Amino acid sequence: MRIQSAEGMPAWLRRDPALKRHWRTTLYSRNREEAVTTISHFLAATPGARRVDVLRQCSSAFRWLEDHDYQVLQRLLPAADRRFGKRLVLDL
């Protein structure tokens, strides 16, 4: 179960800086682990998946890693296919 934000943090936890820091670290680690697991399981189940497929099927995990740990996201994703990044140019 993912804890979304500090809004769920009790008042007594907010007042103690050491506990608050521990809570945030644990929250970050748990969310990161969940996102990595979600994307890894999807890629294992669909070997030919492209980056856009991961984005469509695992959007919350993709976005969380994109915002919080971009390097891990890049290591998880399949290599970018350069053909899909080019625009069609028509000479009329």
Rosetta blueprint (number, residue, H / E / L):
1 M L
2 R L
3 I L
4 Q L
5 S L
6 A H
7 E H
8 G H
9 M L
10 P L
11 A H
12 W H
13 L H
14 R H
15 R H
16 D L
17 P H
18 A H
19 L H
20 K H
21 R H
22 H H
23 W H
24 R H
25 T H
26 T H
27 L H
28 Y H
29 S H
30 R H
31 N H
32 R H
33 E H
34 E H
35 A H
36 V H
37 T H
38 T H
39 I H
40 S H
41 H H
42 F H
43 L H
44 A H
45 A H
46 T L
47 P L
48 G L
49 A L
50 R L
51 R H
52 V H
53 D H
54 V H
55 L H
56 R H
57 Q H
58 C L
59 S H
60 S H
61 A H
62 F H
63 R H
64 W H
65 L H
66 E H
67 D H
68 H H
69 D L
70 Y H
71 Q H
72 V H
73 L H
74 Q H
75 R H
76 L H
77 L L
78 P L
79 A L
80 A L
81 D L
82 R H
83 R H
84 F H
85 G H
86 K L
87 R L
88 L L
89 V L
90 L L
91 D L
92 L L
